[in-house]
Amino acid sequence: MKEYKGLVEYLAKQVVTDPDAVAVEYRSEREGLTYYVTVAQGDVGKIIGKNGRVIAAIRHYVSAALGKQRKRAFVKVITE
């Protein structure tokens, strides 16, 4: 869902030091919506967070927002 792409992008930009490098793509799959987040190489650790807490919080927030529409959401960080 396109409107939630902006939500994922906003949350990711709040965490990283280079918000201009944040890019979010989404795909509708059989299980639900999957959002792919790409950040600058130096910000990968910040978006994942210590023990994965930051990305887990983003996933939880997005899942809660989409849960109202009875859809599942997944957020994945693309590391290159």
mmJSON file of the N, C-alpha and C atoms, coordinates in Angstrom:
{"data_MODEL":{"atom_site":{
"group_PDB":["ATOM","ATOM","ATOM","ATOM","ATOM","ATOM","ATOM","ATOM","ATOM","ATOM","ATOM","ATOM","ATOM","ATOM","ATOM","ATOM","ATOM","ATOM","ATOM","ATOM","ATOM","ATOM","ATOM","ATOM","ATOM","ATOM","ATOM","ATOM","ATOM","ATOM","ATOM","ATOM","ATOM","ATOM","ATOM","ATOM","ATOM","ATOM","ATOM","ATOM","ATOM","ATOM","ATOM","ATOM","ATOM","ATOM","ATOM","ATOM","ATOM","ATOM","ATOM","ATOM","ATOM","ATOM","ATOM","ATOM","ATOM","ATOM","ATOM","ATOM","ATOM","ATOM","ATOM","ATOM","ATOM","ATOM","ATOM","ATOM","ATOM","ATOM","ATOM","ATOM","ATOM","ATOM","ATOM","ATOM","ATOM","ATOM","ATOM","ATOM","ATOM","ATOM","ATOM","ATOM","ATOM","ATOM","ATOM","ATOM","ATOM","ATOM","ATOM","ATOM","ATOM","ATOM","ATOM","ATOM","ATOM","ATOM","ATOM","ATOM","ATOM","ATOM","ATOM","ATOM","ATOM","ATOM","ATOM","ATOM","ATOM","ATOM","ATOM","ATOM","ATOM","ATOM","ATOM","ATOM","ATOM","ATOM","ATOM","ATOM","ATOM","ATOM","ATOM","ATOM","ATOM","ATOM","ATOM","ATOM","ATOM","ATOM","ATOM","ATOM","ATOM","ATOM","ATOM","ATOM","ATOM","ATOM","ATOM","ATOM","ATOM","ATOM","ATOM","ATOM","ATOM","ATOM","ATOM","ATOM","ATOM","ATOM","ATOM","ATOM","ATOM","ATOM","ATOM","ATOM","ATOM","ATOM","ATOM","ATOM","ATOM","ATOM","ATOM","ATOM","ATOM","ATOM","ATOM","ATOM","ATOM","ATOM","ATOM","ATOM","ATOM","ATOM","ATOM","ATOM","ATOM","ATOM","ATOM","ATOM","ATOM","ATOM","ATOM","ATOM","ATOM","ATOM","ATOM","ATOM","ATOM","ATOM","ATOM","ATOM","ATOM","ATOM","ATOM","ATOM","ATOM","ATOM","ATOM","ATOM","ATOM","ATOM","ATOM","ATOM","ATOM","ATOM","ATOM","ATOM","ATOM","ATOM","ATOM","ATOM","ATOM","ATOM","ATOM","ATOM","ATOM","ATOM","ATOM","ATOM","ATOM","ATOM","ATOM","ATOM","ATOM","ATOM","ATOM","ATOM","ATOM","ATOM","ATOM","ATOM","ATOM","ATOM","ATOM","ATOM","ATOM","ATOM","ATOM","ATOM"],
"id":[1,2,3,4,5,6,7,8,9,10,11,12,13,14,15,16,17,18,19,20,21,22,23,24,25,26,27,28,29,30,31,32,33,34,35,36,37,38,39,40,41,42,43,44,45,46,47,48,49,50,51,52,53,54,55,56,57,58,59,60,61,62,63,64,65,66,67,68,69,70,71,72,73,74,75,76,77,78,79,80,81,82,83,84,85,86,87,88,89,90,91,92,93,94,95,96,97,98,99,100,101,102,103,104,105,106,107,108,109,110,111,112,113,114,115,116,117,118,119,120,121,122,123,124,125,126,127,128,129,130,131,132,133,134,135,136,137,138,139,140,141,142,143,144,145,146,147,148,149,150,151,152,153,154,155,156,157,158,159,160,161,162,163,164,165,166,167,168,169,170,171,172,173,174,175,176,177,178,179,180,181,182,183,184,185,186,187,188,189,190,191,192,193,194,195,196,197,198,199,200,201,202,203,204,205,206,207,208,209,210,211,212,213,214,215,216,217,218,219,220,221,222,223,224,225,226,227,228,229,230,231,232,233,234,235,236,237,238,239,240],
"type_symbol":["N","C","C","N","C","C","N","C","C","N","C","C","N","C","C","N","C","C","N","C","C","N","C","C","N","C","C","N","C","C","N","C","C","N","C","C","N","C","C","N","C","C","N","C","C","N","C","C","N","C","C","N","C","C","N","C","C","N","C","C","N","C","C","N","C","C","N","C","C","N","C","C","N","C","C","N","C","C","N","C","C","N","C","C","N","C","C","N","C","C","N","C","C","N","C","C","N","C","C","N","C","C","N","C","C","N","C","C","N","C","C","N","C","C","N","C","C","N","C","C","N","C","C","N","C","C","N","C","C","N","C","C","N","C","C","N","C","C","N","C","C","N","C","C","N","C","C","N","C","C","N","C","C","N","C","C","N","C","C","N","C","C","N","C","C","N","C","C","N","C","C","N","C","C","N","C","C","N","C","C","N","C","C","N","C","C","N","C","C","N","C","C","N","C","C","N","C","C","N","C","C","N","C","C","N","C","C","N","C","C","N","C","C","N","C","C","N","C","C","N","C","C","N","C","C","N","C","C","N","C","C","N","C","C","N","C","C","N","C","C"],
"label_atom_id":["N","CA","C","N","CA","C","N","CA","C","N","CA","C","N","CA","C","N","CA","C","N","CA","C","N","CA","C","N","CA","C","N","CA","C","N","CA","C","N","CA","C","N","CA","C","N","CA","C","N","CA","C","N","CA","C","N","CA","C","N","CA","C","N","CA","C","N","CA","C","N","CA","C","N","CA","C","N","CA","C","N","CA","C","N","CA","C","N","CA","C","N","CA","C","N","CA","C","N","CA","C","N","CA","C","N","CA","C","N","CA","C","N","CA","C","N","CA","C","N","CA","C","N","CA","C","N","CA","C","N","CA","C","N","CA","C","N","CA","C","N","CA","C","N","CA","C","N","CA","C","N","CA","C","N","CA","C","N","CA","C","N","CA","C","N","CA","C","N","CA","C","N","CA","C","N","CA","C","N","CA","C","N","CA","C","N","CA","C","N","CA","C","N","CA","C","N","CA","C","N","CA","C","N","CA","C","N","CA","C","N","CA","C","N","CA","C","N","CA","C","N","CA","C","N","CA","C","N","CA","C","N","CA","C","N","CA","C","N","CA","C","N","CA","C","N","CA","C","N","CA","C","N","CA","C","N","CA","C","N","CA","C","N","CA","C","N","CA","C","N","CA","C","N","CA","C","N","CA","C"],
"label_alt_id":[null,null,null,null,null,null,null,null,null,null,null,null,null,null,null,null,null,null,null,null,null,null,null,null,null,null,null,null,null,null,null,null,null,null,null,null,null,null,null,null,null,null,null,null,null,null,null,null,null,null,null,null,null,null,null,null,null,null,null,null,null,null,null,null,null,null,null,null,null,null,null,null,null,null,null,null,null,null,null,null,null,null,null,null,null,null,null,null,null,null,null,null,null,null,null,null,null,null,null,null,null,null,null,null,null,null,null,null,null,null,null,null,null,null,null,null,null,null,null,null,null,null,null,null,null,null,null,null,null,null,null,null,null,null,null,null,null,null,null,null,null,null,null,null,null,null,null,null,null,null,null,null,null,null,null,null,null,null,null,null,null,null,null,null,null,null,null,null,null,null,null,null,null,null,null,null,null,null,null,null,null,null,null,null,null,null,null,null,null,null,null,null,null,null,null,null,null,null,null,null,null,null,null,null,null,null,null,null,null,null,null,null,null,null,null,null,null,null,null,null,null,null,null,null,null,null,null,null,null,null,null,null,null,null,null,null,null,null,null,null],
"label_comp_id":["MET","MET","MET","LYS","LYS","LYS","GLU","GLU","GLU","TYR","TYR","TYR","LYS","LYS","LYS","GLY","GLY","GLY","LEU","LEU","LEU","VAL","VAL","VAL","GLU","GLU","GLU","TYR","TYR","TYR","LEU","LEU","LEU","ALA","ALA","ALA","LYS","LYS","LYS","GLN","GLN","GLN","VAL","VAL","VAL","VAL","VAL","VAL","THR","THR","THR","ASP","ASP","ASP","PRO","PRO","PRO","ASP","ASP","ASP","ALA","ALA","ALA","VAL","VAL","VAL","ALA","ALA","ALA","VAL","VAL","VAL","GLU","GLU","GLU","TYR","TYR","TYR","ARG","ARG","ARG","SER","SER","SER","GLU","GLU","GLU","ARG","ARG","ARG","GLU","GLU","GLU","GLY","GLY","GLY","LEU","LEU","LEU","THR","THR","THR","TYR","TYR","TYR","TYR","TYR","TYR","VAL","VAL","VAL","THR","THR","THR","VAL","VAL","VAL","ALA","ALA","ALA","GLN","GLN","GLN","GLY","GLY","GLY","ASP","ASP","ASP","VAL","VAL","VAL","GLY","GLY","GLY","LYS","LYS","LYS","ILE","ILE","ILE","ILE","ILE","ILE","GLY","GLY","GLY","LYS","LYS","LYS","ASN","ASN","ASN","GLY","GLY","GLY","ARG","ARG","ARG","VAL","VAL","VAL","ILE","ILE","ILE","ALA","ALA","ALA","ALA","ALA","ALA","ILE","ILE","ILE","ARG","ARG","ARG","HIS","HIS","HIS","TYR","TYR","TYR","VAL","VAL","VAL","SER","SER","SER","ALA","ALA","ALA","ALA","ALA","ALA","LEU","LEU","LEU","GLY","GLY","GLY","LYS","LYS","LYS","GLN","GLN","GLN","ARG","ARG","ARG","LYS","LYS","LYS","ARG","ARG","ARG","ALA","ALA","ALA","PHE","PHE","PHE","VAL","VAL","VAL","LYS","LYS","LYS","VAL","VAL","VAL","ILE","ILE","ILE","THR","THR","THR","GLU","GLU","GLU"],
"label_asym_id":["A","A","A","A","A","A","A","A","A","A","A","A","A","A","A","A","A","A","A","A","A","A","A","A","A","A","A","A","A","A","A","A","A","A","A","A","A","A","A","A","A","A","A","A","A","A","A","A","A","A","A","A","A","A","A","A","A","A","A","A","A","A","A","A","A","A","A","A","A","A","A","A","A","A","A","A","A","A","A","A","A","A","A","A","A","A","A","A","A","A","A","A","A","A","A","A","A","A","A","A","A","A","A","A","A","A","A","A","A","A","A","A","A","A","A","A","A","A","A","A","A","A","A","A","A","A","A","A","A","A","A","A","A","A","A","A","A","A","A","A","A","A","A","A","A","A","A","A","A","A","A","A","A","A","A","A","A","A","A","A","A","A","A","A","A","A","A","A","A","A","A","A","A","A","A","A","A","A","A","A","A","A","A","A","A","A","A","A","A","A","A","A","A","A","A","A","A","A","A","A","A","A","A","A","A","A","A","A","A","A","A","A","A","A","A","A","A","A","A","A","A","A","A","A","A","A","A","A","A","A","A","A","A","A","A","A","A","A","A","A"],
"label_entity_id":["1","1","1","1","1","1","1","1","1","1","1","1","1","1","1","1","1","1","1","1","1","1","1","1","1","1","1","1","1","1","1","1","1","1","1","1","1","1","1","1","1","1","1","1","1","1","1","1","1","1","1","1","1","1","1","1","1","1","1","1","1","1","1","1","1","1","1","1","1","1","1","1","1","1","1","1","1","1","1","1","1","1","1","1","1","1","1","1","1","1","1","1","1","1","1","1","1","1","1","1","1","1","1","1","1","1","1","1","1","1","1","1","1","1","1","1","1","1","1","1","1","1","1","1","1","1","1","1","1","1","1","1","1","1","1","1","1","1","1","1","1","1","1","1","1","1","1","1","1","1","1","1","1","1","1","1","1","1","1","1","1","1","1","1","1","1","1","1","1","1","1","1","1","1","1","1","1","1","1","1","1","1","1","1","1","1","1","1","1","1","1","1","1","1","1","1","1","1","1","1","1","1","1","1","1","1","1","1","1","1","1","1","1","1","1","1","1","1","1","1","1","1","1","1","1","1","1","1","1","1","1","1","1","1","1","1","1","1","1","1"],
"label_seq_id":[1,1,1,2,2,2,3,3,3,4,4,4,5,5,5,6,6,6,7,7,7,8,8,8,9,9,9,10,10,10,11,11,11,12,12,12,13,13,13,14,14,14,15,15,15,16,16,16,17,17,17,18,18,18,19,19,19,20,20,20,21,21,21,22,22,22,23,23,23,24,24,24,25,25,25,26,26,26,27,27,27,28,28,28,29,29,29,30,30,30,31,31,31,32,32,32,33,33,33,34,34,34,35,35,35,36,36,36,37,37,37,38,38,38,39,39,39,40,40,40,41,41,41,42,42,42,43,43,43,44,44,44,45,45,45,46,46,46,47,47,47,48,48,48,49,49,49,50,50,50,51,51,51,52,52,52,53,53,53,54,54,54,55,55,55,56,56,56,57,57,57,58,58,58,59,59,59,60,60,60,61,61,61,62,62,62,63,63,63,64,64,64,65,65,65,66,66,66,67,67,67,68,68,68,69,69,69,70,70,70,71,71,71,72,72,72,73,73,73,74,74,74,75,75,75,76,76,76,77,77,77,78,78,78,79,79,79,80,80,80],
"pdbx_PDB_ins_code":[null,null,null,null,null,null,null,null,null,null,null,null,null,null,null,null,null,null,null,null,null,null,null,null,null,null,null,null,null,null,null,null,null,null,null,null,null,null,null,null,null,null,null,null,null,null,null,null,null,null,null,null,null,null,null,null,null,null,null,null,null,null,null,null,null,null,null,null,null,null,null,null,null,null,null,null,null,null,null,null,null,null,null,null,null,null,null,null,null,null,null,null,null,null,null,null,null,null,null,null,null,null,null,null,null,null,null,null,null,null,null,null,null,null,null,null,null,null,null,null,null,null,null,null,null,null,null,null,null,null,null,null,null,null,null,null,null,null,null,null,null,null,null,null,null,null,null,null,null,null,null,null,null,null,null,null,null,null,null,null,null,null,null,null,null,null,null,null,null,null,null,null,null,null,null,null,null,null,null,null,null,null,null,null,null,null,null,null,null,null,null,null,null,null,null,null,null,null,null,null,null,null,null,null,null,null,null,null,null,null,null,null,null,null,null,null,null,null,null,null,null,null,null,null,null,null,null,null,null,null,null,null,null,null,null,null,null,null,null,null],
"Cartn_x":[0.836,0.0,0.894,0.628,1.499,1.55,0.431,0.422,1.303,1.498,2.352,3.829,4.103,5.488,6.067,5.272,5.702,5.962,5.172,5.377,6.704,6.99,8.254,9.429,9.298,10.365,10.582,9.512,9.616,10.319,9.93,10.544,12.028,12.379,13.782,14.614,14.065,14.806,15.068,14.228,14.421,15.607,16.022,17.064,18.449,18.531,19.828,20.445,21.747,22.433,22.355,22.1,21.978,20.565,19.581,18.199,17.943,18.8,18.615,18.9,19.644,19.998,18.946,17.91,16.879,15.968,15.791,14.867,14.03,12.744,11.829,11.051,11.045,10.236,9.312,8.182,7.287,6.753,6.473,5.906,4.752,3.709,2.588,2.843,2.925,3.196,2.051,2.14,1.055,0.832,1.916,1.8,1.347,1.594,1.257,2.138,2.348,3.189,4.597,5.592,6.975,7.59,8.137,8.807,10.309,11.028,12.476,13.106,13.896,14.512,15.998,16.439,17.847,18.352,19.48,20.087,21.546,22.211,23.642,24.415,25.563,26.365,26.678,26.956,27.296,26.103,24.893,23.689,23.017,23.578,22.955,22.874,23.935,23.938,22.932,22.727,21.773,20.335,20.023,18.659,18.327,19.327,19.096,19.064,19.998,20.018,20.688,20.898,21.538,20.591,21.077,20.289,19.017,19.005,17.867,16.661,16.861,15.726,15.079,15.868,15.309,14.445,14.964,14.178,12.973,13.099,11.955,10.857,11.25,10.268,9.57,10.327,9.734,8.765,9.17,8.289,7.005,7.143,5.979,5.01,5.544,4.723,3.98,4.684,4.078,3.052,3.365,2.41,1.14,1.287,0.114,-0.733,-0.093,-0.834,-1.587,-0.965,-1.616,-2.58,-2.437,-3.312,-4.763,-4.993,-6.359,-7.059,-6.276,-6.834,-6.714,-6.36,-6.229,-5.195,-4.084,-2.988,-1.725,-0.832,0.442,1.501,2.43,3.496,4.849,5.803,7.171,8.085,9.113,10.086,11.457,12.151,13.47,14.472,15.667,16.741,17.637,17.879,18.751,20.178,21.051,22.463,23.278,24.164,24.969,26.425],
"Cartn_y":[-1.16,0.0,1.241,2.064,3.208,4.173,4.384,5.347,4.901,3.615,3.124,3.125,3.243,3.402,4.68,5.734,7.0,6.878,6.068,5.826,5.13,4.098,3.372,4.296,5.086,6.026,7.06,7.584,8.574,7.983,6.799,6.171,5.894,5.437,5.152,6.432,7.506,8.77,9.367,9.056,9.572,8.929,7.772,7.0,7.23,7.418,7.455,8.851,8.921,10.206,10.821,9.999,10.493,10.185,11.016,10.716,10.8,11.493,11.592,10.263,9.379,8.094,7.013,7.325,6.329,6.137,4.886,4.538,3.351,3.409,2.35,1.875,0.569,-0.054,-1.046,-1.309,-2.302,-3.226,-4.439,-5.431,-6.128,-6.329,-7.084,-8.555,-9.338,-10.756,-11.55,-12.838,-13.695,-13.566,-13.447,-13.359,-11.986,-10.964,-9.597,-8.621,-7.462,-6.447,-6.514,-6.431,-6.408,-5.088,-4.372,-3.102,-3.329,-2.937,-3.079,-1.709,-1.573,-0.299,-0.348,0.638,0.78,2.067,1.972,3.145,3.218,4.299,4.448,3.359,3.0,1.912,2.157,3.385,3.693,3.69,3.67,3.717,2.355,1.314,-0.008,-0.425,-0.2,-0.554,0.258,1.508,2.349,1.929,1.543,1.146,-0.213,-1.075,-2.379,-2.215,-1.452,-1.199,-2.316,-2.061,-3.04,-4.222,-5.392,-6.633,-6.564,-5.709,-5.614,-4.893,-4.113,-3.462,-2.359,-1.595,-0.484,-1.015,-1.959,-2.502,-3.269,-3.9,-4.597,-3.611,-2.456,-1.436,-0.891,-0.676,-0.201,-1.247,-2.511,-3.592,-3.647,-3.518,-3.573,-2.427,-1.242,-0.061,-0.188,-0.634,-0.778,-1.915,-3.008,-4.117,-3.696,-2.893,-2.407,-1.498,-0.659,0.249,-0.526,-1.548,-2.339,-3.371,-3.689,-4.668,-4.234,-2.946,-2.432,-2.821,-3.048,-3.44,-4.94,-5.66,-7.119,-7.576,-6.853,-7.22,-7.395,-8.239,-8.437,-7.592,-7.095,-6.252,-6.779,-6.725,-7.12,-5.979,-5.711,-4.673,-5.339,-5.217,-5.816,-4.736,-4.835,-3.898,-4.534,-3.825,-4.296,-3.882,-4.854,-4.572,-4.978,-4.106,-4.388,-4.461],
"Cartn_z":[0.0,0.0,0.0,-0.935,-1.174,0.0,0.686,1.79,2.959,3.114,4.192,3.801,2.514,2.063,2.658,2.671,3.266,4.752,5.428,6.859,7.108,6.335,6.481,6.178,5.142,4.771,5.874,6.423,7.495,8.721,9.124,10.296,10.071,8.869,8.567,8.557,8.028,7.954,9.329,10.308,11.654,12.36,11.898,12.585,11.994,10.695,10.017,10.017,9.709,9.639,8.237,7.21,5.836,5.319,5.682,5.288,3.784,3.051,1.604,0.899,1.538,0.935,1.189,1.944,2.259,1.054,0.669,-0.412,0.042,-0.256,0.149,-1.072,-1.262,-2.304,-1.629,-2.228,-1.651,-2.739,-2.318,-3.222,-2.514,-3.233,-2.709,-3.009,-1.968,-2.111,-1.512,-1.624,-1.156,0.344,1.111,2.565,3.031,2.246,2.625,1.869,2.445,1.825,2.403,1.542,1.981,1.558,2.539,2.29,2.362,1.32,1.25,1.457,2.508,2.875,2.514,1.763,1.413,2.049,2.755,3.389,2.982,3.357,3.076,3.821,3.276,3.856,5.331,5.716,7.099,8.047,7.507,8.329,8.523,7.956,8.078,9.541,10.288,11.71,12.51,12.116,12.846,12.591,11.366,11.058,11.664,11.779,12.413,13.927,14.466,15.903,16.684,17.944,18.815,19.012,18.676,18.744,17.895,16.875,15.975,16.535,17.566,18.233,17.403,16.665,15.896,14.752,13.983,12.872,13.401,14.548,15.149,15.537,16.037,16.401,15.158,14.089,12.841,12.295,12.32,11.855,12.673,13.973,14.856,14.555,14.37,14.099,12.773,11.74,10.421,10.427,11.108,11.204,11.922,12.953,13.683,12.799,12.013,11.135,10.056,9.492,8.451,9.026,10.287,10.916,10.924,10.918,10.876,9.575,8.534,7.243,7.011,8.06,8.008,6.985,6.936,6.048,6.874,6.407,7.078,6.389,7.196,6.655,7.116,6.231,6.519,6.098,6.88,6.567,6.545,5.421,5.274,4.897,5.47,5.161,4.108,3.037,1.975,2.313,2.48,2.752,1.525,1.128,-0.06,0.277],
"occupancy":[1.0,1.0,1.0,1.0,1.0,1.0,1.0,1.0,1.0,1.0,1.0,1.0,1.0,1.0,1.0,1.0,1.0,1.0,1.0,1.0,1.0,1.0,1.0,1.0,1.0,1.0,1.0,1.0,1.0,1.0,1.0,1.0,1.0,1.0,1.0,1.0,1.0,1.0,1.0,1.0,1.0,1.0,1.0,1.0,1.0,1.0,1.0,1.0,1.0,1.0,1.0,1.0,1.0,1.0,1.0,1.0,1.0,1.0,1.0,1.0,1.0,1.0,1.0,1.0,1.0,1.0,1.0,1.0,1.0,1.0,1.0,1.0,1.0,1.0,1.0,1.0,1.0,1.0,1.0,1.0,1.0,1.0,1.0,1.0,1.0,1.0,1.0,1.0,1.0,1.0,1.0,1.0,1.0,1.0,1.0,1.0,1.0,1.0,1.0,1.0,1.0,1.0,1.0,1.0,1.0,1.0,1.0,1.0,1.0,1.0,1.0,1.0,1.0,1.0,1.0,1.0,1.0,1.0,1.0,1.0,1.0,1.0,1.0,1.0,1.0,1.0,1.0,1.0,1.0,1.0,1.0,1.0,1.0,1.0,1.0,1.0,1.0,1.0,1.0,1.0,1.0,1.0,1.0,1.0,1.0,1.0,1.0,1.0,1.0,1.0,1.0,1.0,1.0,1.0,1.0,1.0,1.0,1.0,1.0,1.0,1.0,1.0,1.0,1.0,1.0,1.0,1.0,1.0,1.0,1.0,1.0,1.0,1.0,1.0,1.0,1.0,1.0,1.0,1.0,1.0,1.0,1.0,1.0,1.0,1.0,1.0,1.0,1.0,1.0,1.0,1.0,1.0,1.0,1.0,1.0,1.0,1.0,1.0,1.0,1.0,1.0,1.0,1.0,1.0,1.0,1.0,1.0,1.0,1.0,1.0,1.0,1.0,1.0,1.0,1.0,1.0,1.0,1.0,1.0,1.0,1.0,1.0,1.0,1.0,1.0,1.0,1.0,1.0,1.0,1.0,1.0,1.0,1.0,1.0,1.0,1.0,1.0,1.0,1.0,1.0],
"B_iso_or_equiv":[0.0,0.0,0.0,0.0,0.0,0.0,0.0,0.0,0.0,0.0,0.0,0.0,0.0,0.0,0.0,0.0,0.0,0.0,0.0,0.0,0.0,0.0,0.0,0.0,0.0,0.0,0.0,0.0,0.0,0.0,0.0,0.0,0.0,0.0,0.0,0.0,0.0,0.0,0.0,0.0,0.0,0.0,0.0,0.0,0.0,0.0,0.0,0.0,0.0,0.0,0.0,0.0,0.0,0.0,0.0,0.0,0.0,0.0,0.0,0.0,0.0,0.0,0.0,0.0,0.0,0.0,0.0,0.0,0.0,0.0,0.0,0.0,0.0,0.0,0.0,0.0,0.0,0.0,0.0,0.0,0.0,0.0,0.0,0.0,0.0,0.0,0.0,0.0,0.0,0.0,0.0,0.0,0.0,0.0,0.0,0.0,0.0,0.0,0.0,0.0,0.0,0.0,0.0,0.0,0.0,0.0,0.0,0.0,0.0,0.0,0.0,0.0,0.0,0.0,0.0,0.0,0.0,0.0,0.0,0.0,0.0,0.0,0.0,0.0,0.0,0.0,0.0,0.0,0.0,0.0,0.0,0.0,0.0,0.0,0.0,0.0,0.0,0.0,0.0,0.0,0.0,0.0,0.0,0.0,0.0,0.0,0.0,0.0,0.0,0.0,0.0,0.0,0.0,0.0,0.0,0.0,0.0,0.0,0.0,0.0,0.0,0.0,0.0,0.0,0.0,0.0,0.0,0.0,0.0,0.0,0.0,0.0,0.0,0.0,0.0,0.0,0.0,0.0,0.0,0.0,0.0,0.0,0.0,0.0,0.0,0.0,0.0,0.0,0.0,0.0,0.0,0.0,0.0,0.0,0.0,0.0,0.0,0.0,0.0,0.0,0.0,0.0,0.0,0.0,0.0,0.0,0.0,0.0,0.0,0.0,0.0,0.0,0.0,0.0,0.0,0.0,0.0,0.0,0.0,0.0,0.0,0.0,0.0,0.0,0.0,0.0,0.0,0.0,0.0,0.0,0.0,0.0,0.0,0.0,0.0,0.0,0.0,0.0,0.0,0.0],
"pdbx_formal_charge":[null,null,null,null,null,null,null,null,null,null,null,null,null,null,null,null,null,null,null,null,null,null,null,null,null,null,null,null,null,null,null,null,null,null,null,null,null,null,null,null,null,null,null,null,null,null,null,null,null,null,null,null,null,null,null,null,null,null,null,null,null,null,null,null,null,null,null,null,null,null,null,null,null,null,null,null,null,null,null,null,null,null,null,null,null,null,null,null,null,null,null,null,null,null,null,null,null,null,null,null,null,null,null,null,null,null,null,null,null,null,null,null,null,null,null,null,null,null,null,null,null,null,null,null,null,null,null,null,null,null,null,null,null,null,null,null,null,null,null,null,null,null,null,null,null,null,null,null,null,null,null,null,null,null,null,null,null,null,null,null,null,null,null,null,null,null,null,null,null,null,null,null,null,null,null,null,null,null,null,null,null,null,null,null,null,null,null,null,null,null,null,null,null,null,null,null,null,null,null,null,null,null,null,null,null,null,null,null,null,null,null,null,null,null,null,null,null,null,null,null,null,null,null,null,null,null,null,null,null,null,null,null,null,null,null,null,null,null,null,null],
"auth_seq_id":[1,1,1,2,2,2,3,3,3,4,4,4,5,5,5,6,6,6,7,7,7,8,8,8,9,9,9,10,10,10,11,11,11,12,12,12,13,13,13,14,14,14,15,15,15,16,16,16,17,17,17,18,18,18,19,19,19,20,20,20,21,21,21,22,22,22,23,23,23,24,24,24,25,25,25,26,26,26,27,27,27,28,28,28,29,29,29,30,30,30,31,31,31,32,32,32,33,33,33,34,34,34,35,35,35,36,36,36,37,37,37,38,38,38,39,39,39,40,40,40,41,41,41,42,42,42,43,43,43,44,44,44,45,45,45,46,46,46,47,47,47,48,48,48,49,49,49,50,50,50,51,51,51,52,52,52,53,53,53,54,54,54,55,55,55,56,56,56,57,57,57,58,58,58,59,59,59,60,60,60,61,61,61,62,62,62,63,63,63,64,64,64,65,65,65,66,66,66,67,67,67,68,68,68,69,69,69,70,70,70,71,71,71,72,72,72,73,73,73,74,74,74,75,75,75,76,76,76,77,77,77,78,78,78,79,79,79,80,80,80],
"auth_comp_id":["MET","MET","MET","LYS","LYS","LYS","GLU","GLU","GLU","TYR","TYR","TYR","LYS","LYS","LYS","GLY","GLY","GLY","LEU","LEU","LEU","VAL","VAL","VAL","GLU","GLU","GLU","TYR","TYR","TYR","LEU","LEU","LEU","ALA","ALA","ALA","LYS","LYS","LYS","GLN","GLN","GLN","VAL","VAL","VAL","VAL","VAL","VAL","THR","THR","THR","ASP","ASP","ASP","PRO","PRO","PRO","ASP","ASP","ASP","ALA","ALA","ALA","VAL","VAL","VAL","ALA","ALA","ALA","VAL","VAL","VAL","GLU","GLU","GLU","TYR","TYR","TYR","ARG","ARG","ARG","SER","SER","SER","GLU","GLU","GLU","ARG","ARG","ARG","GLU","GLU","GLU","GLY","GLY","GLY","LEU","LEU","LEU","THR","THR","THR","TYR","TYR","TYR","TYR","TYR","TYR","VAL","VAL","VAL","THR","THR","THR","VAL","VAL","VAL","ALA","ALA","ALA","GLN","GLN","GLN","GLY","GLY","GLY","ASP","ASP","ASP","VAL","VAL","VAL","GLY","GLY","GLY","LYS","LYS","LYS","ILE","ILE","ILE","ILE","ILE","ILE","GLY","GLY","GLY","LYS","LYS","LYS","ASN","ASN","ASN","GLY","GLY","GLY","ARG","ARG","ARG","VAL","VAL","VAL","ILE","ILE","ILE","ALA","ALA","ALA","ALA","ALA","ALA","ILE","ILE","ILE","ARG","ARG","ARG","HIS","HIS","HIS","TYR","TYR","TYR","VAL","VAL","VAL","SER","SER","SER","ALA","ALA","ALA","ALA","ALA","ALA","LEU","LEU","LEU","GLY","GLY","GLY","LYS","LYS","LYS","GLN","GLN","GLN","ARG","ARG","ARG","LYS","LYS","LYS","ARG","ARG","ARG","ALA","ALA","ALA","PHE","PHE","PHE","VAL","VAL","VAL","LYS","LYS","LYS","VAL","VAL","VAL","ILE","ILE","ILE","THR","THR","THR","GLU","GLU","GLU"],
"auth_asym_id":["A","A","A","A","A","A","A","A","A","A","A","A","A","A","A","A","A","A","A","A","A","A","A","A","A","A","A","A","A","A","A","A","A","A","A","A","A","A","A","A","A","A","A","A","A","A","A","A","A","A","A","A","A","A","A","A","A","A","A","A","A","A","A","A","A","A","A","A","A","A","A","A","A","A","A","A","A","A","A","A","A","A","A","A","A","A","A","A","A","A","A","A","A","A","A","A","A","A","A","A","A","A","A","A","A","A","A","A","A","A","A","A","A","A","A","A","A","A","A","A","A","A","A","A","A","A","A","A","A","A","A","A","A","A","A","A","A","A","A","A","A","A","A","A","A","A","A","A","A","A","A","A","A","A","A","A","A","A","A","A","A","A","A","A","A","A","A","A","A","A","A","A","A","A","A","A","A","A","A","A","A","A","A","A","A","A","A","A","A","A","A","A","A","A","A","A","A","A","A","A","A","A","A","A","A","A","A","A","A","A","A","A","A","A","A","A","A","A","A","A","A","A","A","A","A","A","A","A","A","A","A","A","A","A","A","A","A","A","A","A"],
"auth_atom_id":["N","CA","C","N","CA","C","N","CA","C","N","CA","C","N","CA","C","N","CA","C","N","CA","C","N","CA","C","N","CA","C","N","CA","C","N","CA","C","N","CA","C","N","CA","C","N","CA","C","N","CA","C","N","CA","C","N","CA","C","N","CA","C","N","CA","C","N","CA","C","N","CA","C","N","CA","C","N","CA","C","N","CA","C","N","CA","C","N","CA","C","N","CA","C","N","CA","C","N","CA","C","N","CA","C","N","CA","C","N","CA","C","N","CA","C","N","CA","C","N","CA","C","N","CA","C","N","CA","C","N","CA","C","N","CA","C","N","CA","C","N","CA","C","N","CA","C","N","CA","C","N","CA","C","N","CA","C","N","CA","C","N","CA","C","N","CA","C","N","CA","C","N","CA","C","N","CA","C","N","CA","C","N","CA","C","N","CA","C","N","CA","C","N","CA","C","N","CA","C","N","CA","C","N","CA","C","N","CA","C","N","CA","C","N","CA","C","N","CA","C","N","CA","C","N","CA","C","N","CA","C","N","CA","C","N","CA","C","N","CA","C","N","CA","C","N","CA","C","N","CA","C","N","CA","C","N","CA","C","N","CA","C","N","CA","C","N","CA","C","N","CA","C","N","CA","C","N","CA","C"],
"pdbx_PDB_model_num":[1,1,1,1,1,1,1,1,1,1,1,1,1,1,1,1,1,1,1,1,1,1,1,1,1,1,1,1,1,1,1,1,1,1,1,1,1,1,1,1,1,1,1,1,1,1,1,1,1,1,1,1,1,1,1,1,1,1,1,1,1,1,1,1,1,1,1,1,1,1,1,1,1,1,1,1,1,1,1,1,1,1,1,1,1,1,1,1,1,1,1,1,1,1,1,1,1,1,1,1,1,1,1,1,1,1,1,1,1,1,1,1,1,1,1,1,1,1,1,1,1,1,1,1,1,1,1,1,1,1,1,1,1,1,1,1,1,1,1,1,1,1,1,1,1,1,1,1,1,1,1,1,1,1,1,1,1,1,1,1,1,1,1,1,1,1,1,1,1,1,1,1,1,1,1,1,1,1,1,1,1,1,1,1,1,1,1,1,1,1,1,1,1,1,1,1,1,1,1,1,1,1,1,1,1,1,1,1,1,1,1,1,1,1,1,1,1,1,1,1,1,1,1,1,1,1,1,1,1,1,1,1,1,1,1,1,1,1,1,1]
}}}
